[in-house]
Each structure stands twice: as structure tokens, then as C-alpha cells.
């Protein structure tokens, strides 16, 4: 069974990151032309449970709440996703992106359902993007990332710092409207993906290169 799960794809590079960015831009255009589509694409517990809109577990990561939300996520996807895709190969990267995004959404869905947050609409690529950032730090632990274009940080330090910030925000900033739990879930499921798919523990790379 483990042999099947870890069987690699034949390597090829197809610029999936640019395709994903293009899809996000087209969806955002559609949201602005037809505002009602946002409710159909975002992830909401009641729409899934009452009306069977199960596609929202995937479509939520392609919808965004505003231009700044979209641009920040797409810039992050471009800068971190491009080298990760080159390292993984396009098929593996696409699988990684969709799987981590799906499970981050599923985890958030269960949490919203348990807490009765029936009017929350989850949208944005942030869960999958945080997974991509963990992959970047795992593959390129010695690289330097300039936070806000000024502060130089090693990639593992950035990832660990973001994780701590999201954990703090999820505990003390629940009223902020930002899906911090989804971000943390993106990290967590990326970690699990590496453990299951590659048989590698990201902590080994993050710990040795802090």
C-alpha cells in the first residue's frame, strides 16, 4: 500500500502555478460580474449540508473577498509556488495544492459546524498557500525570504514564525474575520502530505536550518 501511495509521477513542468493564478483571476472577475456566484463558490456549512453543494470544498480556494486578498495570495503563490512546482513537478504540485486546500477547508468546515458558525463563508487560497510555504521551507531551508521586502529571514524561520502567529491569532483573535484555523490546517496537512507521500518529516529540515 505504501508503495502505491508513494509512487512518483513522471516529472514534467507545465507552469501549473500560472494556470492556478489565471483561474483565480477569472473567478474573481466572475464574482464581480455576478456577485451571487460568491455564495455558490465559498464554503458554507448550511449550503453543503442542506443543499449538497459539495463542490465548495474545492471552489472556496479559488474565490476571494477583495482585490487585496486576491493579490496577496497570488503573489505568494507565484513566489513560493513556482520553485516548489519545479522541485515537485507539475502533477505532484497540483495534487499537493488541491489535497491540502481540500483538507484545510474540510477541517474548517467541521470546526464551523461544531461551533454553530452557520453564517460563515470561507473563501480564499490561503490554506493551500500556507501549505505551499511549508513545502518551500522544506525544499529550500537555506533560502532567505525578505519579509515585507525588508526583513531577511531564513525560510524555516518564516514558516515557524507564521505558524506561531496563526496559532496566537486563532486563540486571541477569533473576531478578526480571518480564517486563522484554515491557515494552520494548511500547514498541518502539508506536513502530513510530506510524511505520507514522501516519508519525510519536515521538522528535520526546519529544525536543522533555523
Backbone as a chain_set.jsonl record, in Angstrom:
{"seq": "XXXXXXXXXXXXXXXXXXXXXXXXXXXXXXXXXXXXXXXXXXXXXXXXXXXXXXXXXXXXXXXXXXXXXXXXXXXXXXXXXXXXXXXXXXXXXXXXXXXXXXXXXXXXXXXXXXXXXXXXXXXXXXXXXXXXXXXXXXXXXXXXXXXXXXXXXXXXXXXXXXXXXXXXXXXXXXXXXXXXXXXXXXXXXXXXXXXXXXXXXXXXXXXXXX", "coords": {"N": [[0.822, -1.207, 0.0], [1.906, 1.282, 0.836], [3.771, 1.585, -1.149], [2.232, 2.156, -3.388], [1.039, 4.573, -2.62], [3.262, 6.209, -2.448], [4.269, 6.223, -4.975], [5.953, 7.887, -7.491], [5.036, 10.57, -9.728], [5.64, 10.823, -13.245], [8.113, 13.108, -14.092], [7.364, 16.378, -15.079], [7.114, 19.734, -16.233], [4.748, 22.17, -16.226], [3.957, 24.792, -15.763], [1.899, 25.07, -13.817], [1.391, 26.728, -11.658], [1.01, 29.268, -12.826], [-1.284, 28.72, -14.267], [-3.105, 28.176, -12.195], [-3.136, 30.701, -10.984], [-4.264, 32.161, -13.083], [-6.828, 30.979, -13.173], [-7.816, 31.774, -10.678], [-7.902, 34.558, -11.079], [-9.806, 34.732, -13.138], [-12.055, 33.68, -11.838], [-12.385, 35.612, -9.86], [-13.027, 37.786, -11.447], [-15.468, 36.837, -12.428], [-16.882, 36.802, -10.009], [-17.182, 39.525, -9.557], [-18.66, 40.338, -11.745], [-20.928, 38.794, -11.493], [-22.174, 38.836, -8.639], [-23.606, 37.04, -7.027], [-22.467, 34.588, -7.378], [-20.428, 34.261, -5.568], [-21.454, 33.24, -3.164], [-22.104, 30.668, -3.977], [-19.658, 29.565, -4.534], [-18.031, 29.895, -2.272], [-17.236, 28.309, 0.9], [-19.675, 27.008, 2.922], [-21.356, 25.834, 5.767], [-24.15, 25.326, 5.942], [-25.075, 25.488, 3.293], [-23.75, 23.336, 2.166], [-24.641, 21.125, 3.733], [-27.472, 21.292, 3.659], [-28.154, 21.725, 0.981], [-26.441, 20.257, -0.534], [-24.078, 21.24, -1.752], [-21.389, 20.239, -2.449], [-19.203, 20.769, -3.998], [-18.065, 23.044, -3.054], [-15.97, 22.509, -1.322], [-13.748, 22.478, -2.877], [-13.997, 24.704, -4.596], [-13.942, 26.926, -2.941], [-11.332, 27.725, -2.523], [-10.627, 29.127, -4.733], [-12.016, 31.432, -4.848], [-12.262, 34.872, -3.781], [-12.258, 37.536, -1.313], [-11.79, 40.184, -1.939], [-9.814, 42.645, -3.755], [-7.266, 43.076, -2.608], [-6.985, 40.832, -1.003], [-6.958, 38.851, -2.976], [-4.649, 39.62, -4.512], [-2.501, 39.461, -2.66], [-2.523, 36.727, -2.022], [-2.058, 35.615, -4.571], [0.424, 36.678, -5.282], [1.994, 35.473, -3.303], [1.579, 32.799, -4.032], [2.813, 32.786, -6.529], [5.555, 33.476, -5.987], [6.393, 31.605, -4.04], [5.241, 29.232, -4.917], [6.189, 28.692, -7.523], [9.034, 27.832, -7.432], [8.589, 25.562, -5.829], [6.9, 24.012, -7.418], [8.675, 23.487, -9.533], [10.447, 21.875, -8.196], [8.872, 19.711, -7.295], [7.536, 18.871, -9.575], [4.917, 19.255, -11.968], [2.496, 17.73, -11.86], [2.597, 16.524, -9.333], [2.707, 18.816, -7.744], [0.221, 20.012, -8.289], [-1.509, 18.068, -7.258], [-0.7, 18.165, -4.562], [-1.391, 20.826, -3.908], [-4.217, 20.88, -4.28], [-5.071, 18.804, -2.584], [-4.161, 19.575, 0.0], [-5.468, 22.031, 0.2], [-8.138, 21.184, 0.041], [-8.412, 19.565, 2.392], [-7.789, 21.444, 4.357], [-9.977, 23.123, 4.075], [-12.009, 21.27, 4.679], [-11.431, 20.665, 7.361], [-11.876, 23.178, 8.521], [-14.571, 23.439, 7.902], [-15.746, 21.386, 9.499], [-15.092, 22.406, 11.996], [-16.502, 24.866, 11.98], [-19.089, 23.839, 11.817], [-19.319, 22.413, 14.229], [-19.147, 24.493, 16.053], [-21.338, 25.957, 15.487], [-21.211, 27.978, 13.596], [-22.844, 28.975, 11.342], [-23.207, 30.954, 9.48], [-20.863, 31.695, 8.396], [-18.801, 32.249, 5.644], [-16.372, 30.685, 3.997], [-13.561, 31.535, 2.132], [-10.925, 31.803, -0.287], [-7.421, 31.322, -1.143], [-5.698, 30.852, 0.889], [-5.297, 28.691, 2.734], [-4.233, 26.573, 1.125], [-2.053, 28.011, 0.185], [-0.49, 28.457, 2.499], [0.262, 25.861, 2.915], [1.906, 25.508, 0.685], [3.947, 27.272, 1.37], [5.092, 25.951, 3.543], [6.084, 23.721, 2.178], [7.951, 25.014, 0.566], [9.836, 25.933, 2.482], [10.701, 23.483, 3.378], [11.873, 22.263, 1.143], [13.754, 24.19, 0.432], [15.54, 25.043, 2.651], [17.673, 26.747, 3.251], [17.259, 29.106, 1.987], [16.717, 32.654, 1.726], [14.181, 34.761, 2.759], [12.675, 37.847, 2.209], [10.877, 39.507, 4.38], [8.111, 41.598, 4.017], [9.66, 42.784, 2.127], [11.884, 43.799, 3.349], [12.902, 42.756, 5.874], [15.213, 40.249, 6.386], [14.775, 36.784, 6.457], [15.409, 33.365, 7.179], [13.883, 30.721, 5.354], [12.726, 28.526, 6.92], [12.504, 29.816, 9.429], [10.672, 31.792, 8.845], [8.398, 30.214, 8.271], [7.969, 28.87, 10.728], [7.566, 31.11, 12.308], [5.246, 32.222, 11.154], [3.509, 30.141, 11.739], [3.412, 30.229, 14.556], [2.309, 32.784, 14.836], [-0.196, 32.481, 13.6], [-1.296, 30.564, 15.284], [-1.427, 31.978, 17.7], [-3.186, 34.014, 16.879], [-5.476, 32.542, 16.281], [-6.299, 31.815, 18.773], [-6.573, 34.193, 20.271], [-7.625, 36.038, 18.529], [-10.204, 35.649, 17.413], [-12.309, 37.182, 16.533], [-11.499, 38.566, 14.351], [-12.14, 37.949, 11.765], [-10.495, 36.653, 10.026], [-9.535, 33.551, 8.672], [-7.837, 31.954, 10.586], [-7.567, 29.373, 11.572], [-7.894, 27.832, 9.288], [-5.551, 28.498, 7.942], [-3.62, 27.393, 9.672], [-4.408, 24.747, 9.427], [-3.703, 24.323, 6.783], [-0.881, 24.329, 6.965], [-0.635, 22.055, 8.65], [-1.745, 19.888, 7.172], [-0.093, 19.921, 4.967], [2.233, 19.103, 6.183], [1.491, 16.499, 6.952], [1.109, 15.465, 4.388], [3.742, 15.4, 3.371], [4.804, 13.514, 5.123], [3.295, 11.217, 4.512], [3.304, 10.963, 1.668], [6.003, 11.357, 0.863], [7.424, 10.176, 2.869], [8.912, 11.686, 4.614], [9.878, 13.81, 7.275], [9.065, 17.066, 7.751], [10.043, 18.561, 9.895], [12.649, 17.804, 10.332], [14.092, 19.227, 8.428], [13.362, 21.856, 8.945], [14.209, 22.129, 11.586], [16.992, 21.748, 11.499], [17.87, 23.919, 10.146], [17.252, 26.336, 11.297]], "CA": [[0.0, 0.0, 0.0], [2.781, 2.459, 0.901], [4.421, 1.704, -2.453], [1.28, 2.826, -4.281], [0.863, 5.95, -2.162], [4.492, 6.987, -2.684], [4.722, 6.091, -6.36], [6.087, 9.242, -8.039], [4.6, 10.885, -11.08], [6.704, 11.143, -14.199], [8.354, 14.544, -13.944], [7.164, 17.346, -16.156], [6.853, 21.081, -15.716], [3.729, 22.757, -17.105], [3.538, 26.107, -15.274], [0.613, 24.948, -13.141], [1.197, 27.911, -10.815], [0.424, 30.331, -13.645], [-2.656, 28.302, -14.591], [-3.901, 28.404, -10.991], [-3.311, 32.153, -10.84], [-5.225, 32.559, -14.104], [-8.163, 30.547, -12.744], [-8.223, 32.661, -9.59], [-8.243, 35.858, -11.653], [-11.073, 34.588, -13.863], [-13.121, 33.513, -10.846], [-12.6, 36.913, -9.23], [-13.761, 38.582, -12.435], [-16.837, 36.339, -12.393], [-17.512, 37.259, -8.766], [-17.522, 40.926, -9.682], [-19.705, 40.459, -12.749], [-22.116, 38.104, -10.978], [-21.877, 38.736, -7.204], [-24.252, 35.908, -6.371], [-21.648, 33.384, -7.503], [-19.557, 34.132, -4.399], [-22.105, 32.341, -2.209], [-22.071, 29.307, -4.513], [-18.281, 29.082, -4.573], [-17.481, 29.89, -0.92], [-17.59, 27.129, 1.694], [-20.619, 27.318, 3.994], [-21.874, 24.568, 6.306], [-25.567, 25.127, 5.64], [-25.245, 25.234, 1.861], [-23.28, 21.977, 1.898], [-25.465, 20.122, 4.411], [-28.878, 21.37, 3.257], [-28.358, 21.748, -0.466], [-25.5, 19.347, -1.19], [-23.097, 21.943, -2.585], [-20.107, 19.667, -2.02], [-18.102, 21.333, -4.794], [-17.48, 24.17, -2.337], [-14.727, 22.095, -0.678], [-12.676, 22.812, -3.808], [-14.135, 26.022, -5.219], [-13.696, 28.028, -1.998], [-9.942, 28.178, -2.591], [-10.444, 29.928, -5.943], [-12.784, 32.67, -4.684], [-11.611, 35.801, -2.848], [-13.143, 38.548, -0.765], [-11.44, 41.528, -2.372], [-8.635, 42.711, -4.612], [-6.047, 42.916, -1.808], [-6.976, 39.411, -0.63], [-6.544, 38.118, -4.175], [-3.282, 39.947, -4.919], [-1.563, 38.916, -1.683], [-2.447, 35.279, -2.197], [-1.48, 35.262, -5.858], [1.852, 36.979, -5.203], [2.59, 34.395, -2.52], [1.557, 31.578, -4.833], [3.81, 32.898, -7.587], [6.932, 33.488, -5.494], [6.706, 30.357, -3.341], [4.76, 28.072, -5.654], [6.977, 28.403, -8.721], [10.152, 26.922, -7.141], [8.083, 24.291, -5.302], [6.44, 23.239, -8.568], [9.854, 22.997, -10.248], [11.034, 20.799, -7.398], [7.956, 18.571, -7.226], [6.91, 18.508, -10.838], [3.609, 19.9, -12.029], [1.415, 16.851, -11.415], [2.701, 16.391, -7.881], [2.366, 20.096, -7.155], [-1.226, 20.198, -8.379], [-2.096, 17.166, -6.266], [-0.387, 18.733, -3.247], [-2.161, 22.06, -3.733], [-5.638, 20.58, -4.152], [-5.305, 17.956, -1.412], [-4.009, 20.368, 1.222], [-6.549, 23.01, 0.219], [-9.38, 20.475, 0.355], [-8.453, 19.153, 3.794], [-7.861, 22.658, 5.169], [-11.38, 23.521, 4.032], [-12.804, 20.27, 5.396], [-11.19, 20.86, 8.786], [-12.58, 24.408, 8.895], [-15.997, 23.12, 7.806], [-16.117, 20.637, 10.7], [-14.993, 23.324, 13.127], [-17.63, 25.788, 11.9], [-20.305, 23.079, 12.112], [-19.338, 22.1, 15.657], [-19.324, 25.723, 16.834], [-22.567, 26.623, 15.072], [-20.916, 29.166, 12.773], [-23.555, 28.635, 10.111], [-23.262, 32.081, 8.552], [-19.508, 31.975, 7.934], [-18.481, 31.834, 4.28], [-14.919, 30.571, 3.884], [-13.074, 31.672, 0.761], [-9.54, 32.228, -0.429], [-6.405, 30.295, -1.377], [-4.709, 30.944, 1.963], [-4.977, 27.376, 3.294], [-3.309, 25.919, 0.203], [-0.831, 28.814, 0.099], [0.325, 28.167, 3.672], [0.853, 24.554, 2.649], [2.988, 25.744, -0.276], [5.046, 27.902, 2.101], [5.782, 24.898, 4.294], [6.835, 22.95, 1.198], [9.102, 25.83, 0.158], [10.832, 25.903, 3.551], [11.222, 22.117, 3.463], [12.743, 22.017, -0.013], [14.81, 25.208, 0.331], [15.692, 25.537, 4.028], [18.729, 27.753, 3.369], [16.922, 30.316, 1.237], [16.389, 33.849, 2.501], [12.952, 35.444, 2.346], [12.627, 39.216, 2.74], [9.542, 39.82, 4.854], [7.752, 42.971, 3.646], [10.706, 43.292, 1.264], [12.92, 44.465, 4.153], [13.476, 41.929, 6.93], [15.648, 38.948, 5.864], [14.533, 35.613, 7.306], [15.515, 32.058, 6.541], [12.543, 30.197, 5.076], [12.155, 27.813, 8.074], [12.15, 30.779, 10.471], [9.434, 32.409, 8.381], [7.294, 29.267, 8.423], [7.722, 28.68, 12.152], [7.017, 32.361, 12.809], [3.858, 32.31, 10.71], [2.735, 29.152, 12.484], [3.196, 30.779, 15.9], [1.405, 33.929, 14.714], [-1.538, 31.974, 13.328], [-1.773, 29.899, 16.494], [-1.789, 33.057, 18.624], [-4.365, 34.703, 16.356], [-6.636, 31.655, 16.378], [-6.721, 31.766, 20.177], [-6.914, 35.507, 20.816], [-8.173, 36.961, 17.53], [-11.296, 34.981, 16.712], [-13.267, 38.142, 15.984], [-10.858, 39.343, 13.29], [-12.692, 37.599, 10.472], [-9.503, 35.914, 9.24], [-9.653, 32.125, 8.97], [-6.526, 31.509, 11.062], [-7.59, 27.921, 11.704], [-7.67, 27.294, 7.943], [-4.127, 28.66, 7.665], [-2.929, 26.364, 10.447], [-4.737, 23.454, 8.82], [-2.868, 24.204, 5.59], [0.424, 23.869, 7.446], [-0.723, 20.703, 9.222], [-1.975, 18.882, 6.144], [1.132, 19.859, 4.172], [3.14, 18.273, 6.982], [1.022, 15.113, 6.802], [1.366, 15.083, 2.994], [5.157, 15.037, 3.267], [5.009, 12.277, 5.877], [2.64, 10.103, 3.829], [3.688, 10.856, 0.249], [7.449, 11.291, 0.708], [8.067, 9.5, 4.001], [9.881, 12.638, 5.161], [9.36, 14.693, 8.308], [9.568, 18.43, 7.517], [10.726, 19.096, 11.066], [14.08, 17.543, 10.177], [14.678, 20.303, 7.631], [13.125, 23.119, 9.641], [14.985, 22.156, 12.818], [18.419, 21.832, 11.235], [18.232, 25.146, 9.426], [16.678, 27.515, 11.938]], "C": [[0.86, 1.263, 0.0], [3.489, 2.681, -0.425], [3.534, 2.441, -3.434], [1.159, 4.298, -3.914], [2.077, 6.812, -2.516], [5.039, 6.855, -4.106], [4.793, 7.471, -7.009], [5.466, 9.374, -9.421], [5.818, 11.048, -11.979], [6.875, 12.66, -14.227], [8.059, 15.295, -15.235], [6.809, 18.68, -15.525], [5.956, 21.818, -16.696], [3.235, 24.125, -16.652], [2.139, 26.074, -14.649], [0.338, 26.164, -12.263], [0.536, 29.034, -11.609], [-1.01, 29.995, -14.031], [-3.571, 28.541, -13.396], [-4.161, 29.888, -10.771], [-4.34, 32.653, -11.854], [-6.651, 32.18, -13.727], [-8.686, 31.446, -11.633], [-8.645, 34.032, -10.113], [-9.577, 35.808, -12.389], [-12.25, 34.442, -12.906], [-13.427, 34.851, -10.174], [-13.356, 37.847, -10.169], [-15.227, 38.164, -12.45], [-17.583, 36.777, -11.149], [-17.965, 38.71, -8.87], [-18.62, 41.159, -10.711], [-21.019, 39.872, -12.256], [-21.923, 37.852, -9.487], [-22.492, 37.539, -6.509], [-23.421, 34.629, -6.449], [-20.736, 33.186, -6.294], [-20.143, 33.169, -3.384], [-22.057, 30.896, -2.684], [-20.667, 28.708, -4.478], [-17.65, 28.997, -3.188], [-17.975, 28.668, -0.154], [-18.45, 27.541, 2.882], [-21.288, 26.026, 4.462], [-23.313, 24.313, 5.887], [-25.804, 24.822, 4.167], [-24.783, 23.83, 1.485], [-24.236, 20.941, 2.475], [-26.91, 20.119, 3.925], [-29.091, 21.199, 1.768], [-27.334, 20.926, -1.243], [-24.469, 20.004, -2.075], [-21.678, 21.511, -2.226], [-18.93, 20.195, -2.832], [-17.393, 22.475, -4.072], [-16.185, 23.806, -1.615], [-13.52, 22.356, -1.577], [-12.777, 24.258, -4.301], [-13.82, 27.17, -4.262], [-12.286, 28.581, -2.135], [-9.637, 28.98, -3.857], [-11.227, 31.238, -5.898], [-12.109, 33.551, -3.643], [-12.56, 36.93, -2.471], [-12.84, 39.971, -1.181], [-10.144, 41.521, -3.147], [-7.35, 42.516, -3.823], [-5.883, 41.463, -1.364], [-6.447, 38.57, -1.786], [-5.073, 38.354, -4.494], [-2.247, 39.368, -3.955], [-1.403, 37.409, -1.85], [-1.764, 34.889, -3.502], [0.011, 35.592, -5.921], [2.578, 35.892, -4.417], [2.654, 33.103, -3.301], [2.63, 31.619, -5.919], [5.228, 32.744, -7.047], [7.312, 32.185, -4.781], [6.338, 29.129, -4.175], [5.617, 27.697, -6.845], [8.18, 27.499, -8.426], [9.69, 25.576, -6.58], [7.588, 23.413, -6.449], [7.617, 22.68, -9.363], [10.499, 21.826, -9.508], [10.168, 19.542, -7.436], [7.619, 17.998, -8.598], [5.471, 18.978, -10.815], [2.478, 19.024, -11.516], [1.412, 16.712, -9.897], [2.288, 17.693, -7.2], [0.863, 20.32, -7.167], [-1.951, 19.314, -7.372], [-1.908, 17.727, -4.86], [-1.26, 19.944, -2.951], [-3.628, 21.757, -3.473], [-5.947, 19.762, -2.905], [-5.214, 18.772, -0.129], [-5.103, 21.426, 1.329], [-7.876, 22.378, 0.584], [-9.467, 20.146, 1.844], [-8.451, 20.351, 4.745], [-9.297, 23.168, 5.216], [-12.264, 22.571, 4.81], [-12.657, 20.438, 6.905], [-11.942, 22.095, 9.288], [-14.086, 24.185, 8.891], [-16.481, 22.405, 9.058], [-16.108, 21.556, 11.922], [-16.166, 24.305, 13.14], [-18.939, 25.079, 12.266], [-20.434, 22.794, 13.603], [-19.609, 23.33, 16.517], [-20.573, 26.497, 16.427], [-22.355, 27.877, 14.257], [-21.513, 28.976, 11.378], [-23.544, 29.747, 9.075], [-21.873, 32.501, 8.073], [-19.337, 31.433, 6.518], [-16.96, 31.858, 4.144], [-14.506, 30.678, 2.427], [-11.632, 32.157, 0.766], [-8.575, 31.059, -0.536], [-5.433, 30.165, -0.222], [-4.327, 29.593, 2.555], [-3.976, 26.627, 2.438], [-1.994, 26.676, 0.115], [0.077, 28.572, 1.305], [0.968, 26.788, 3.552], [2.042, 24.681, 1.704], [4.189, 26.373, 0.421], [5.811, 26.886, 2.94], [6.629, 24.039, 3.351], [8.084, 23.708, 0.753], [10.208, 25.763, 1.206], [11.463, 24.526, 3.693], [12.207, 21.831, 2.336], [13.947, 22.963, -0.048], [15.074, 25.837, 1.7], [16.76, 26.611, 4.196], [18.411, 29.05, 2.645], [16.522, 31.441, 2.178], [15.149, 34.502, 1.905], [12.94, 36.822, 2.996], [11.185, 39.565, 3.086], [9.259, 41.299, 4.661], [8.826, 43.607, 2.773], [11.872, 43.912, 2.001], [13.65, 43.499, 5.073], [13.895, 40.564, 6.389], [15.445, 37.833, 6.892], [14.821, 34.355, 6.516], [14.11, 31.468, 6.423], [11.958, 29.406, 6.25], [11.738, 28.744, 9.199], [10.837, 31.463, 10.115], [8.249, 31.494, 8.64], [6.952, 29.061, 9.892], [7.12, 29.941, 12.774], [5.558, 32.539, 12.418], [2.975, 31.33, 11.479], [2.413, 29.662, 13.881], [2.201, 31.937, 15.859], [-0.026, 33.476, 14.478], [-2.129, 31.289, 14.548], [-2.228, 30.938, 17.521], [-3.088, 33.733, 18.177], [-5.615, 33.852, 16.471], [-7.173, 31.599, 17.796], [-7.256, 33.106, 20.653], [-7.567, 36.447, 19.81], [-9.317, 36.386, 16.743], [-12.268, 35.959, 16.059], [-12.71, 38.906, 14.791], [-11.431, 39.061, 11.917], [-11.722, 36.858, 9.583], [-9.529, 34.453, 9.656], [-8.289, 31.566, 9.389], [-6.46, 29.986, 11.181], [-7.346, 27.261, 10.346], [-6.198, 27.39, 7.566], [-3.318, 27.586, 8.393], [-3.185, 24.984, 9.862], [-3.937, 23.238, 7.542], [-1.476, 23.732, 5.928], [0.368, 22.396, 7.852], [-0.876, 19.645, 8.14], [-0.825, 18.821, 5.139], [2.153, 18.964, 4.869], [2.781, 16.799, 6.822], [1.301, 14.606, 5.387], [2.811, 14.639, 2.819], [5.444, 13.718, 3.982], [4.474, 11.078, 5.103], [3.207, 9.897, 2.431], [5.193, 10.651, 0.067], [8.139, 10.481, 1.795], [9.107, 10.364, 4.653], [9.194, 13.536, 6.178], [9.918, 16.098, 8.086], [10.343, 19.004, 8.69], [12.23, 18.882, 10.982], [14.771, 18.683, 9.452], [14.501, 21.658, 8.313], [14.036, 23.236, 10.868], [16.461, 22.38, 12.545], [18.836, 23.16, 10.624], [17.58, 26.372, 10.041], [17.746, 28.604, 12.075]], "O": [[0.585, 2.205, -0.743], [3.778, 3.819, -0.795], [4.013, 3.256, -4.223], [1.174, 5.166, -4.787], [1.939, 7.991, -2.842], [6.14, 7.32, -4.401], [3.777, 8.163, -7.07], [5.384, 8.408, -10.18], [6.906, 11.377, -11.506], [5.903, 13.402, -14.369], [8.459, 14.887, -16.325], [6.27, 18.738, -14.419], [6.335, 22.066, -17.84], [2.189, 24.577, -17.116], [1.306, 26.94, -14.918], [-0.81, 26.589, -12.132], [-0.392, 29.679, -11.12], [-1.857, 30.884, -14.115], [-4.682, 29.048, -13.554], [-5.27, 30.285, -10.414], [-5.192, 33.476, -11.52], [-7.58, 32.961, -13.935], [-9.853, 31.836, -11.639], [-9.63, 34.602, -9.644], [-10.386, 36.729, -12.279], [-13.316, 35.013, -13.135], [-14.59, 35.184, -9.946], [-14.222, 38.607, -9.735], [-16.121, 39.009, -12.48], [-18.772, 37.089, -11.209], [-19.009, 39.08, -8.334], [-19.425, 42.079, -10.563], [-22.093, 40.389, -12.564], [-21.54, 36.747, -9.104], [-21.959, 37.066, -5.505], [-23.642, 33.694, -5.679], [-20.312, 32.063, -6.02], [-19.416, 32.364, -2.801], [-21.978, 29.985, -1.86], [-20.507, 27.49, -4.402], [-16.818, 28.122, -2.945], [-18.991, 28.067, -0.503], [-18.021, 28.317, 3.737], [-21.732, 25.22, 3.645], [-23.658, 23.192, 5.515], [-26.644, 23.986, 3.832], [-25.354, 23.204, 0.593], [-24.604, 19.985, 1.791], [-27.513, 19.054, 3.793], [-30.079, 20.606, 1.336], [-27.359, 20.904, -2.474], [-24.021, 19.403, -3.052], [-20.871, 22.314, -1.759], [-17.782, 20.081, -2.403], [-16.269, 22.838, -4.42], [-15.379, 24.689, -1.32], [-12.393, 22.445, -1.09], [-11.766, 24.953, -4.41], [-13.471, 28.265, -4.704], [-12.058, 29.766, -1.894], [-8.516, 29.457, -4.034], [-11.114, 32.06, -6.807], [-11.46, 33.047, -2.726], [-13.515, 37.242, -3.183], [-13.573, 40.886, -0.805], [-9.449, 40.506, -3.193], [-6.429, 41.859, -4.307], [-4.772, 40.933, -1.353], [-5.603, 37.694, -1.6], [-4.328, 37.402, -4.723], [-1.223, 38.841, -4.391], [-0.29, 36.883, -1.823], [-0.979, 33.941, -3.536], [0.779, 34.862, -6.547], [3.652, 35.442, -4.818], [3.654, 32.386, -3.25], [3.279, 30.61, -6.196], [6.017, 31.969, -7.587], [8.444, 31.719, -4.914], [7.035, 28.115, -4.144], [5.764, 26.515, -7.154], [8.345, 26.483, -9.102], [10.33, 24.554, -6.829], [7.828, 22.206, -6.455], [7.572, 21.538, -9.819], [11.029, 20.903, -10.127], [10.682, 18.435, -7.594], [7.441, 16.79, -8.754], [4.871, 19.087, -9.746], [1.591, 19.509, -10.813], [0.362, 16.775, -9.257], [1.592, 17.667, -6.185], [0.291, 20.768, -6.172], [-2.893, 19.754, -6.712], [-2.848, 17.759, -4.066], [-1.805, 20.065, -1.854], [-4.223, 22.313, -2.549], [-6.959, 19.99, -2.243], [-6.086, 18.675, 0.734], [-5.61, 21.689, 2.419], [-8.656, 22.954, 1.342], [-10.483, 20.419, 2.483], [-9.044, 20.285, 5.822], [-9.778, 23.593, 6.266], [-13.169, 23.004, 5.524], [-13.64, 20.363, 7.641], [-12.567, 22.062, 10.348], [-14.795, 24.68, 9.767], [-17.512, 22.772, 9.622], [-16.998, 21.491, 12.769], [-16.758, 24.549, 14.191], [-19.792, 25.652, 12.943], [-21.517, 22.916, 14.175], [-20.224, 23.23, 17.579], [-20.839, 27.573, 16.962], [-23.222, 28.75, 14.224], [-20.8, 28.837, 10.385], [-23.844, 29.503, 7.906], [-21.722, 33.535, 7.423], [-19.69, 30.288, 6.237], [-16.341, 32.921, 4.172], [-15.053, 29.976, 1.576], [-11.183, 32.828, 1.695], [-8.865, 29.951, -0.084], [-4.441, 29.444, -0.33], [-3.154, 29.363, 2.85], [-2.985, 26.104, 2.947], [-0.934, 26.064, -0.015], [1.295, 28.489, 1.147], [2.082, 26.572, 4.029], [3.07, 24.033, 1.904], [5.33, 26.043, 0.099], [7.037, 26.952, 3.037], [7.756, 23.672, 3.685], [9.149, 23.114, 0.584], [11.375, 25.561, 0.871], [12.624, 24.409, 4.084], [13.254, 21.224, 2.559], [15.027, 22.585, -0.502], [14.854, 27.034, 1.884], [16.75, 27.323, 5.2], [19.201, 29.992, 2.683], [16.048, 31.201, 3.289], [15.08, 34.761, 0.703], [13.169, 36.947, 4.199], [10.378, 39.876, 2.211], [10.043, 42.153, 5.074], [8.904, 44.832, 2.682], [12.761, 44.491, 1.377], [14.879, 43.431, 5.056], [13.037, 39.787, 5.972], [15.885, 37.932, 8.038], [14.518, 34.278, 5.326], [13.258, 31.69, 7.284], [10.782, 29.592, 6.562], [10.729, 28.499, 9.86], [9.991, 31.687, 10.981], [7.221, 31.928, 9.16], [5.779, 29.075, 10.265], [6.269, 29.855, 13.66], [4.733, 32.951, 13.233], [1.838, 31.647, 11.827], [1.278, 29.545, 14.342], [1.349, 32.059, 16.74], [-0.96, 34.011, 15.074], [-3.324, 31.414, 14.818], [-3.285, 30.793, 18.135], [-3.975, 33.991, 18.99], [-6.699, 34.374, 16.731], [-8.363, 31.363, 18.005], [-8.268, 33.163, 21.352], [-8.017, 37.532, 20.18], [-9.409, 36.599, 15.534], [-12.977, 35.591, 15.122], [-13.374, 39.802, 14.269], [-11.233, 39.849, 10.993], [-12.091, 36.465, 8.477], [-9.542, 34.142, 10.847], [-7.665, 30.805, 8.649], [-5.419, 29.382, 10.92], [-6.663, 26.24, 10.268], [-5.653, 26.478, 6.945], [-2.443, 26.95, 7.805], [-2.283, 24.149, 9.809], [-3.535, 22.114, 7.24], [-0.938, 22.842, 5.268], [1.213, 21.596, 7.45], [-0.207, 18.613, 8.186], [-0.603, 17.779, 4.521], [2.845, 18.173, 4.228], [3.649, 15.959, 6.586], [1.685, 13.45, 5.206], [3.075, 13.615, 2.19], [6.233, 12.904, 3.502], [5.128, 10.037, 5.044], [3.551, 8.776, 2.057], [5.615, 9.867, -0.782], [9.312, 10.134, 1.658], [10.088, 9.852, 5.194], [8.062, 13.972, 5.968], [11.124, 16.305, 8.218], [11.214, 19.852, 8.497], [13.002, 19.687, 11.502], [15.887, 19.068, 9.8], [15.393, 22.505, 8.262], [14.568, 24.309, 11.153], [17.119, 23.121, 13.276], [20.022, 23.488, 10.591], [17.377, 27.365, 9.343], [17.463, 29.685, 12.594]]}, "num_chains": 1, "name": "protein.A"}
